[in-house]
């Protein structure tokens, strides 16, 4: 797994606010994100430590980039097995009419919560 620090930091920031963000509509979420960037107080060390826990590969970035060409909305789902530490991810369309999901591990595909939506 290669390191992509900018993406890792972005995922760490989203991870820290995903619960309240998931309850908001688009307009409210955009306002929240604008305020969040100005009011968030965290140390660089803490942010980088959290960011380092997100393993981002070229394969994942390529799958995300390909999803932007889909007509339907897509989502990135990342699941970490707390017992083994193993991370599974999938990029998939929210409707069935898009070409199949591009996944590193397709086992968790059907019963996982939505997270980090496009």
C-alpha positions, 0 to 999 in steps of 0.5 A: 500500500502506498501513502497518499497523504492528502487523501489520507488527511481528507479521509481523517477529517471526514471520519471525524465528522461523518456522524453529524454530516450524514444527517444533513441535506446538501445545503446544510452539509456545505455550510457545516463544512465551511464552518468546520474548516474555520472552527476545527481545532486539532493538532497536526500530530493528532490529524496525521496520526489519524490519517496514517490509519487510512491505507490509500492505494493507487487502485482505490484512487483509480476506482474513485476516479472511474466512478466520477464518469458514472451517471449515477451517484457512487459511494466509497465504503471503507470497513476496518475489521477491529479484530484483525485490523484488515481493511476492506473497501468498495466503490459502488454505484447507488443504483443497479444500472451502472457497471459493477462495483470496483472492489479490492474485497467484494465479500462485504459488498451487500450489508455495509453502511454507507460512508464517504458518499460522492 
